[in-house]
Amino acid sequence: MINKISFTYQDEKTQEKAFKAIEKEQRSIGYYTLPDQDITPILKYCDTIPDTIETIAVIGIGGSSLGARAVYEFLKPLNGLTRKLYFFESTDPINITTLLSKIDLTKTHFLVISKSGTTVETFSIYKYIYSLQSDPTAYTFITDPDSPLEKYAKEINAAVLHLPHNVGGRFSVLSTVGLVPLALCGIDIQALLTGAKDVKQSFFNDGYLKDTLLKKAAFYAKNHTQYNINCIFAYSETLKYFCEWYVQLWGESLGKHQRHSAFHVGLTPIGLIGPEDQHSFLQLIMEGTRDKSVTFIKIEDFNDNITIPDITLPHLESLDTLNNLPFSKLINMQCDSVLESLEAQNDIPIDSIILPNVNENTIGSLLYYYELLTSLVGELIDVNTYDQPGVEAGKIILKKKLNQRKG
């Protein structure tokens, strides 16, 4: 992974302070250790799922599903996936019914994921599916030790897996939450972790990414009141769900009260997919308010060489410039053209991330890169990156409404 930055930020004192804070923080925040984990227990668990199972279905919301879905959708075009993976993450009745129509309940294993063990959305969906499929061997529950969900799972003699200590949902993709469903679909989870570990080692051992991440985080923090909107412009449909994962990670981690003041701060994340968003949102970036930074992500090798045919169309001869051009080159030419057009404005902060290819190592690197960047920016804008009191407030109100209904 290569990250090229067009903006500069030279406050080395701020950067060093942030690095030391993150070095200290990694002793207590669990996601930092995930790239180094032993995956043997996960692989042993996966061997217990019979070959007759054709589909894996995750019942979970937010951090319980977005990370695994980002990886699965990135890798799905590759050959070699052994099972299909579906995600029940919405209480939308149409969505639930549509997903159920796509699977055979007798050949599906469900992963019910809830850190607290009491997530309303997750258990409303689980209750409905359980009414259709009540065999406890069809379910594995992933939760914190001693949660109400673990007690329930033991009561019905269903399988239980635990989340690692002090790993929040939106940082949990490289834990059992993400690794179990991905491994069950034939994805090489060790390669996924290796990609993350490469980024970790580069950052903490003075590698090429340390300077890049520190400069980028310091710039975002220093300019967070002016450039308070951060756009990812990803030039591949395979990165659509990575963008959704990024929106949760960035928004839920950085939109907070500052720890040492009463000020509200935050950086608004927006996920865009090229080339289609060139024909919509790009206009706002190009000529709208100067409150946005843009990170372009492109893939160097798509592992697909389909080419535009050498065909001349009557009255459209001007488009013969497309002939014999691989689509992989065309989409990257589109990316580079938009990037250059924005660079010419001279007042839009831009950087680009180049992914070498489509595989587990690549997406593992990208996930961990953004987790580190989020932690750094959170430290520099003085927020608690790992709580979410704004989300909890809505949950409390919902539970009151449900209790009133019951009463």
Order of alpha helices (4+ residues) and beta strands (2+ residues): beta-alpha-alpha-beta-alpha-beta-alpha-beta-alpha-beta-alpha-beta-alpha-alpha-alpha-beta-alpha-beta-beta-beta-alpha-beta-alpha-beta-alpha-alpha
